[in-house]
Amino acid sequence: MIWEWQRVLIGRALMTSPELLILDEPVSPLDVSVQAQILNLLERLRNRYGLSMLFISHDLSVVKNVCDRVAVMYMGKFCEIAPSERLYRSPAHPYTRALLSAIPKLNPCSGHSSQKGFILEEIVSSFPLESGCRFRDRCPNGADLCQKKEPEMTEIIKGHWAACHFLTIDEQE
């Protein structure tokens, strides 16, 4: 099955010569070994044909290994945009930090995965709020200002943008 998918994808790339490939959760339902094969294929296609890819995913561990730049969204709005390495090393927005803290990490000593940080447990309405920050009710930094005014995207350092009234960054340059 995997080889048929590769043949079709490569055949279409050769026929149409796209400049942009949009991938919406391309590997999420797949076994880890099949995911790796597909991701390797995508990397080869990207290099061979000079493709740009818009990779949409909830799996931040896959995103880290595939993307050069990452844009994190919360309820339909961008909350942080940065080069991948920078975002994973020094996330500035509280939602991004929460997402990254929720990625299970393998403990090399025990072989078990661990998860720490706060987990985003509650279900939130997908309806936009009348005003203010969309993340305010779940944010550890929430304040009155967050109720009244939606934060604007601010460039923290060149190429790293975030939308929060109380940005905190951990400079590990």
C-alpha positions as CSV (number, residue, x, y, z in Angstrom):
1,M,0.0,0.0,0.0
2,I,2.7,2.5,0.9
3,W,4.6,2.0,-2.4
4,E,1.4,2.6,-4.4
5,W,0.9,5.9,-2.5
6,Q,4.5,6.9,-3.2
7,R,4.1,6.1,-6.9
8,V,1.0,8.2,-7.2
9,L,2.4,11.1,-5.3
10,I,5.7,11.1,-7.3
11,G,3.8,10.7,-10.5
12,R,1.5,13.7,-9.7
13,A,4.5,15.8,-8.7
14,L,6.2,15.0,-12.0
15,M,3.1,15.8,-14.0
16,T,1.9,19.0,-12.4
17,S,5.2,20.5,-11.0
18,P,3.6,22.2,-8.0
19,E,5.4,24.8,-6.0
20,L,3.3,24.3,-2.9
21,L,2.1,21.1,-1.4
22,I,-0.6,21.4,1.3
23,L,-0.7,18.5,3.7
24,D,-3.5,18.3,6.3
25,E,-2.7,15.7,9.0
26,P,-0.9,13.5,6.4
27,V,0.6,11.0,8.8
28,S,-1.7,11.2,11.9
29,P,-3.7,7.9,11.3
30,L,-0.5,5.9,10.4
31,D,1.7,3.6,12.3
32,V,5.0,5.2,13.4
33,S,7.1,3.1,10.9
34,V,4.8,4.1,8.1
35,Q,4.8,7.7,9.2
36,A,8.6,7.7,9.0
37,Q,8.5,6.3,5.4
38,I,6.0,9.0,4.4
39,L,8.0,11.8,6.0
40,N,11.2,10.6,4.3
41,L,9.3,10.5,1.0
42,L,8.1,14.1,1.6
43,E,11.6,15.2,2.4
44,R,12.9,13.7,-0.8
45,L,10.2,15.3,-2.8
46,R,10.8,18.7,-1.2
47,N,14.5,18.5,-2.0
48,R,14.2,17.0,-5.5
49,Y,11.4,19.4,-6.7
50,G,12.1,22.5,-4.5
51,L,8.6,22.2,-3.0
52,S,7.3,24.4,-0.3
53,M,5.0,22.5,2.1
54,L,2.2,23.7,4.4
55,F,2.1,21.0,6.9
56,I,-1.0,21.1,9.1
57,S,-0.8,18.8,12.2
58,H,-1.7,18.4,15.8
59,D,1.3,16.2,16.4
60,L,4.0,18.6,17.5
61,S,6.7,16.0,17.6
62,V,6.2,15.4,13.9
63,V,6.1,19.1,13.2
64,K,9.4,19.6,14.9
65,N,11.1,17.2,12.6
66,V,9.5,18.3,9.4
67,C,9.0,22.1,9.5
68,D,11.4,25.0,9.2
69,R,8.8,27.5,10.6
70,V,5.9,26.8,12.9
71,A,2.7,28.8,13.4
72,V,0.6,27.8,16.5
73,M,-3.1,28.6,16.4
74,Y,-5.7,28.8,19.2
75,M,-9.4,29.0,18.3
76,G,-8.6,30.1,14.7
77,K,-6.1,32.8,15.5
78,F,-2.3,32.7,15.4
79,C,-0.8,33.0,18.8
80,E,2.9,32.4,17.9
81,I,5.0,32.1,14.7
82,A,8.7,31.3,14.8
83,P,11.5,29.3,13.2
84,S,11.0,25.7,14.4
85,E,14.2,25.4,16.4
86,R,13.5,28.7,18.2
87,L,9.9,27.9,19.0
88,Y,10.7,24.5,20.5
89,R,13.7,25.9,22.5
90,S,12.0,29.2,23.7
91,P,8.2,29.3,23.3
92,A,6.9,32.7,24.2
93,H,3.1,32.2,24.3
94,P,1.5,30.4,27.3
95,Y,-0.6,28.2,24.9
96,T,2.5,27.1,23.0
97,R,4.3,26.3,26.2
98,A,1.3,24.2,27.3
99,L,1.3,22.3,24.0
100,L,5.0,21.6,24.2
101,S,4.8,20.5,27.8
102,A,2.1,18.0,26.8
103,I,4.4,16.1,24.4
104,P,5.4,12.8,26.1
105,K,9.1,12.5,26.6
106,L,10.8,9.1,26.7
107,N,12.8,8.5,29.8
108,P,16.0,6.8,28.6
109,C,16.6,5.1,32.0
110,S,13.3,3.5,32.4
111,G,12.1,3.3,28.8
112,H,8.8,4.8,29.8
113,S,7.3,8.1,28.6
114,S,6.6,10.9,31.0
115,Q,4.5,14.0,30.7
116,K,4.8,17.1,32.8
117,G,3.5,20.6,32.8
118,F,-0.1,21.6,32.8
119,I,-2.6,19.8,30.6
120,L,-5.3,21.6,28.7
121,E,-8.2,19.5,30.0
122,E,-11.3,21.5,29.8
123,I,-13.4,21.8,26.6
124,V,-13.7,25.3,25.4
125,S,-16.3,26.8,23.2
126,S,-15.3,27.3,19.6
127,F,-17.3,30.5,19.4
128,P,-15.2,33.6,19.2
129,L,-15.2,35.8,22.3
130,E,-16.7,39.2,22.1
131,S,-13.5,40.9,23.1
132,G,-10.1,40.1,24.6
133,C,-7.7,37.2,24.4
134,R,-9.2,33.9,23.3
135,F,-6.9,32.0,25.7
136,R,-7.6,34.1,28.7
137,D,-9.8,31.7,30.6
138,R,-7.1,28.9,30.5
139,C,-4.0,31.1,30.7
140,P,-1.9,31.1,33.9
141,N,-1.1,34.8,33.2
142,G,-4.7,35.9,32.6
143,A,-5.6,39.4,33.9
144,D,-8.2,42.2,33.4
145,L,-6.4,43.5,30.4
146,C,-6.9,40.1,28.7
147,Q,-10.7,40.4,29.1
148,K,-10.8,43.8,27.5
149,K,-8.2,43.8,24.7
150,E,-7.1,41.2,22.2
151,P,-3.3,41.0,22.1
152,E,-1.6,41.9,18.8
153,M,1.1,39.9,17.2
154,T,4.5,41.4,18.4
155,E,7.9,40.6,17.0
156,I,9.9,39.4,20.0
157,I,13.1,38.9,18.0
158,K,13.6,38.8,14.3
159,G,11.3,36.2,12.8
160,H,9.7,35.3,16.2
161,W,6.2,36.7,16.7
162,A,3.6,36.1,19.5
163,A,0.3,37.6,20.6
164,C,0.1,38.0,24.4
165,H,-0.1,40.9,26.7
166,F,2.4,39.2,29.1
167,L,5.0,37.5,26.9
168,T,7.7,35.6,28.7
169,I,10.6,34.3,26.8
170,D,13.5,32.1,28.0
171,E,16.5,33.3,26.1
172,Q,18.6,30.3,25.4
173,E,20.5,31.6,22.4
